[in-house]
Amino acid sequence: MAIIYANIELINYDDLVLFRKGFIKEREIKRLVVKSLVDTGAYMLSIPEHLKEQLGLTIVDEREIELADGHIEKVPVAGGIEIHFENRKALINGFVIGNEVLLGAIPMRELDVVINPKKETIEVNPENPYVPKYKMK
């Protein structure tokens, strides 16, 4: 399978809350459109340190993660991040590590997107084209 990238928008969720409560203007919401590596072998979202800084994200936790080479590392967790992809959005935290954005299986599930191997893209789940659908059983 080829390496798949997707353009997603990352938004500082704290800024969204401040905007909704009338404390800041919409133009003050920190957001970035980024190219992300799609990796179903990874669980979560990861972002580089410089994007955490640009988005003004707060460190909310620290977690141990296992890297692809088996190495265990403690990394900071930044949140909250609202991810937008086409007509989907998800609220999630992100591990601050690496030099590129990595979109893992959990945010992909939250967005209800699927990989299209023929086009080498991700797309909105064709079974639920208008709104994401989740199983609760």
C-alpha positions as CSV (number, residue, x, y, z in Angstrom):
1,M,0.0,0.0,0.0
2,A,1.2,3.5,-0.8
3,I,1.8,6.2,1.7
4,I,-1.4,8.3,2.1
5,Y,-1.6,11.9,3.1
6,A,-4.7,14.0,3.8
7,N,-5.2,17.7,4.3
8,I,-6.9,18.4,7.6
9,E,-7.6,21.5,9.6
10,L,-6.5,21.7,13.2
11,I,-8.2,24.2,15.4
12,N,-7.5,25.3,19.0
13,Y,-10.7,24.2,20.8
14,D,-10.1,26.6,23.7
15,D,-10.3,29.4,21.1
16,L,-13.5,28.0,19.7
17,V,-15.0,28.1,23.2
18,L,-13.9,31.6,23.8
19,F,-15.4,32.7,20.5
20,R,-18.7,31.0,21.3
21,K,-18.8,32.8,24.6
22,G,-18.1,36.2,23.0
23,F,-14.6,36.7,24.4
24,I,-12.7,36.7,21.1
25,K,-13.5,37.4,17.5
26,E,-13.7,34.6,14.9
27,R,-10.5,35.8,13.2
28,E,-8.6,35.3,16.5
29,I,-9.3,31.5,16.5
30,K,-6.0,29.8,15.9
31,R,-6.2,27.2,13.1
32,L,-4.0,25.6,10.5
33,V,-4.6,23.5,7.4
34,V,-1.9,20.8,7.4
35,K,-0.8,17.8,5.4
36,S,-1.1,14.7,7.6
37,L,0.3,11.2,7.2
38,V,-2.6,8.7,7.5
39,D,-1.5,5.8,9.6
40,T,-4.0,3.2,10.7
41,G,-1.2,1.5,12.6
42,A,-1.0,4.4,15.0
43,Y,-3.8,5.1,17.5
44,M,-3.9,8.8,18.0
45,L,-3.1,12.2,16.4
46,S,0.5,13.4,16.7
47,I,1.7,16.9,16.0
48,P,5.2,18.5,16.0
49,E,6.1,20.9,18.7
50,H,6.1,23.9,16.3
51,L,2.4,23.3,15.4
52,K,1.5,23.0,19.1
53,E,3.1,26.5,19.6
54,Q,1.4,28.0,16.5
55,L,-2.0,26.7,17.6
56,G,-1.3,27.9,21.2
57,L,-2.3,24.5,22.6
58,T,-2.0,23.6,26.3
59,I,-0.2,20.5,27.6
60,V,-3.0,18.5,29.4
61,D,-1.2,15.3,30.1
62,E,1.9,13.1,29.6
63,R,1.8,9.6,28.2
64,E,4.1,6.7,27.5
65,I,4.0,5.7,23.8
66,E,5.6,2.8,21.9
67,L,7.2,3.9,18.7
68,A,7.4,1.9,15.5
69,D,10.9,0.6,16.4
70,G,9.6,-0.6,19.8
71,H,11.2,2.2,21.8
72,I,9.1,3.6,24.7
73,E,9.0,7.3,25.2
74,K,7.1,9.7,27.5
75,V,5.6,12.5,25.4
76,P,3.4,15.5,26.2
77,V,-0.3,15.5,25.2
78,A,-1.8,18.7,23.9
79,G,-5.4,19.5,23.8
80,G,-8.1,20.1,22.8
81,I,-7.8,20.0,19.1
82,E,-10.8,20.1,16.8
83,I,-10.0,18.3,13.5
84,H,-12.0,19.2,10.4
85,F,-12.0,17.0,7.2
86,E,-14.6,17.7,4.5
87,N,-18.0,17.7,6.3
88,R,-16.6,16.0,9.5
89,K,-15.1,17.2,12.7
90,A,-13.7,15.5,15.8
91,L,-12.4,16.8,19.2
92,I,-9.3,15.1,20.3
93,N,-6.0,15.5,22.1
94,G,-2.7,15.1,20.3
95,F,0.7,13.7,21.2
96,V,3.5,16.2,20.7
97,I,6.2,14.3,18.9
98,G,7.9,14.0,15.5
99,N,8.2,16.4,12.6
100,E,4.9,15.8,10.8
101,V,1.3,15.5,11.6
102,L,0.2,11.9,11.9
103,L,-3.5,11.0,11.8
104,G,-4.1,7.7,13.6
105,A,-7.0,5.2,13.8
106,I,-8.9,6.8,16.7
107,P,-9.3,10.3,15.1
108,M,-10.1,8.6,11.8
109,R,-12.8,6.6,13.5
110,E,-14.2,9.7,15.2
111,L,-14.3,11.5,11.8
112,D,-15.9,8.4,10.3
113,V,-13.6,8.3,7.3
114,V,-12.2,5.4,5.3
115,I,-9.1,4.8,3.2
116,N,-9.7,4.5,-0.5
117,P,-6.7,2.4,-1.5
118,K,-7.4,2.8,-5.3
119,K,-7.2,6.6,-5.0
120,E,-4.7,6.5,-2.2
121,T,-6.8,9.0,-0.2
122,I,-9.1,9.1,2.8
123,E,-12.7,10.0,2.2
124,V,-15.9,10.4,4.1
125,N,-17.4,7.0,4.9
126,P,-19.7,6.3,1.8
127,E,-22.1,4.4,4.0
128,N,-22.7,7.6,6.1
129,P,-22.1,10.5,3.6
130,Y,-23.9,13.2,5.5
131,V,-23.2,12.7,9.2
132,P,-20.8,10.4,11.0
133,K,-22.2,7.3,12.5
134,Y,-20.9,5.6,15.6
135,K,-21.6,2.2,17.2
136,M,-22.5,2.3,20.9
137,K,-22.7,-1.4,21.6
